[in-house]
């Protein structure tokens, strides 16, 4: 899913991109080596998505965690690595025809370091948020750029309103990869928080807590959303209440389709055809685009099936996904999805890319002809991987290039693999501590969002909750997630 909080553990800023006379390596060196960044180094679209002070704060956070920037290395496969005193970052950068950065992303080369940095950031953010909230959102904590948008009087009123609704402020806790403000009578998730180098707030967003009296009220709230919506709350032990809204409707689910790959892998291993310890080798031909980080790894590196499965489900790593899908067989995965010749993620990106309109037309012409569609997918696999920037912002691209399943199928697919550790590493939007067990997979792209969770509550009751939202324009992810969390609270 898309994340609205930028962090040193996963810094991804994007806009529309083309080619570059100033190379991506040179633009990266300029950006990371400068004490003060300049607006003219970025495309206007880039700055619309990430203001200059926010970018500056993020780069400062990198140096706080990793020490001084030293150099940029170019790998044999063309990838970039930013070298700092105490660590190395895999870099993804694109520039436009004028040499301006149109996309920049960086993640630690060492996965252990990624988790360490994230843990440090979360604890630092928790302490800072607690201080700010105990100070009742006083103007002194906020940068001028923030106060120009939200005056001090509004901040003071916000704190008064929060306490009027939820009671006296108690503290801040880390929840998953974010924070939650705790009050006497309730909790309010913090959906965005960032400070500049001087410790002044430049981003602070709260996500209102949604509370339902029953599942019928939740169903009505989902039904009121624009576009196409499906919701299924399925009791797995019988006797408990469930709810259904368009649960048999086929909708796009994004990365949730990866459950079918994991299910096929588990079946092959159970039959003795494969082992979790078997290894696959990464090749350039199998690289995909983010999410995930494996696309930045060097060709020739080997990964166990277990590691790839963890990356595919926990991180929604697209390159790990395509490696596994090729290994277990695309046709077998398609059968599990009930879809004719389902694409892998690289093929989907290639078909959606504006420069491959001829291929998209051929895909559409193939229709339900499995042989013709496989031929188109083979051509898509062979074409150059498109740039990331084409898929950031704006409206959905080629909405028919997707993975279409019902929420009933999503629950069925998750049920097959819910006992595997891979599905329990990332609880999604559920508060893991409120349940005995949580298994999860979700998926999203512009205009597409699915959340599917199988849980066991403290009373030992098991449920599957799957919700999908499709529309011809960008979705309000926070609104949908809030409704979904409201359903989960009913099941605690």
C-alpha positions, 0 to 999 in steps of 0.5 A, a space after each residue: 500500500 502507499 505510505 504517506 509518511 516519508 522515512 529514511 527507511 523507505 524514502 520514495 518521492 516521485 513525479 513524471 519522468 523522461 530521460 536525462 543529460 545530467 545522469 541519475 548518478 550525477 543528480 543523486 551525487 548533487 542531491 545527497 552531497 549538498 548542505 542545502 538543496 535547491 528547488 531547480 534540481 527537481 521537476 515541478 511535479 516532484 515538488 508538488 508531491 514533496 515540498 522542499 522543506 520535507 525533502 530537506 528534512 528527509 535527507 537530514 534524517 539520512 545523515 542523522 542515521 548513517 553519518 556523512 554522505 561520501 559518494 555514489 557507486 554505479 553497480 554493474 547492472 546500472 543500479 546506484 548505491 549511496 555510500 555513507 559513513 555508517 551504511 549504504 543505500 540502494 538508490 532509484 533515481 530518474 531525471 527529466 530531459 533537463 537533468 532535474 530529478 523526477 523520482 528519487 528513492 533510497 532504501 538501506 542495502 542491508 535489510 537488518 539495517 532497514 529494520 534498525 533505522 525504522 525502529 529508531 525512527 519510530 521511537 524518536 517519532 513517538 517521543 517527539 509526538 508525546 512532547 508536542 501533544 503534552 505541549 498542547 500543539 503549541 505554535 513553538 513546535 511547528 515550522 513557519 511553513 506549517 503555520 502558514 497553512 494551519 494557524 496556531 489558533 486552529 492547532 489549539 482548537 484541534 487539541 481541545 476537540 480531541 480531548 472533548 471527544 476522547 478525554 484527557 491525553 495519555 501518551 503516544 504508542 508505536 503501532 506497526 509502522 506508525 503511531 497512535 495518540 492515546 486518550 482516556 476514552 479512545 485512540 487516534 492514529 497519527 497518519 503523518 508526522 515529520 520534523 525538520 532538522 531543527 525539530 520543528 513539525 512540518 507534517 502532522 496528520 491525524 486519522 479519525 477513529 471510526 466506530 460502528 455499533 454493528 456490522 450492518 452499520 459498517 456495511 452501509 458505510 462501505 456501500 456509501 463509497 463512490 465507485 465499486 465496493 465489496 465487503 465480506 466479514 466471514 465467521 470461520 467457526 460458524 454461529 457468529 454474525 457476518 456481513 456481505 456486500 457485493 462479495 461475489 463481484 469480481 474487482 481488481 485487488 492488486 498485490 492480494 493476488 500474490 496469495 495464489 502464488 504462495 498457495 501454489 508454492 505451499 502445495 508444491 512443497 507439501 507434495 515434495 516437489 520443492 523445499 523451502 530451502 531451495 534457492 532461486 537466482 535473480 536475473 535482470 530479466 526478472 526484475 520488476 518495479 517497486 514495491 519491495 527492494 529486490 529489484 535493486 539487488 545484483 543479478 546472480 544473487 541467490 534467495 531461498 524460497 522461504 525468503 522470497 515468500 516472506 518478501 512477497 507477502 510482508 513487503 509485497 516485493 514485486 521482483 520476489 513475486 515474479 521469481 516465485 510465479 515463474 518457479 511454480 508456474 504462471 498457469 497454475 497461479 492463473 488457475 488458482 485465481 480463476 483468471 485466463 493467463 494472469 500476468 506477473 507484475 513486470 508484465 502488468 507494468 509493461 502493459 500499462 506503460 504508455 509507450 507500450 500501447 501496441 502491446 496493450 491493444 494486442 492484450 485486449 484483442 486476445 481477450 479470453 484466448 489463453 494462447 494469444 494472451 500468453 504470447 502477448 505476456 511473453 512479449 511484455 516480459 521481453 520488453 524493457 522495464 518501464 520507469 517508475 514515474 509513469 505509475 505515480 500520481 494521476 489517474 489509473 492506467 489500463 484498468 483492465 490489466 489487473 488481477 480480478 477476484 471476489 472478496 470470497 476468493 480473497 478469503 479462500 486464498 488467505 485461508 489456505 496459507 494463513 498458518 504460514 509465517 509469511 502471512 503473519 509478519 505484516 499485520 496490515 492495518 490491524 492492531 496485532 496486540 488486540 488479537 491472538 493471531 493475524 494473517 494479512 495481505 493487501 494490494 493497491 495501485 491508483 484506483 485499486 485497494 484491497 485489504 484481506 485479514 484472517 484473525 483470531 480474537 481474544 475469545 478464540 473466534 476466527 474471522 476473515 475480513 476482505 474489502 475491495 474498492 475500485 474507482 476510475 480515479 485516485 482513492 481516499 485510502 485513509 477513509 477506506 482504511 478507517 472504515 476497515 479498522 472500524 470493522 476489525 474493532 467490532 471483532 476484537 
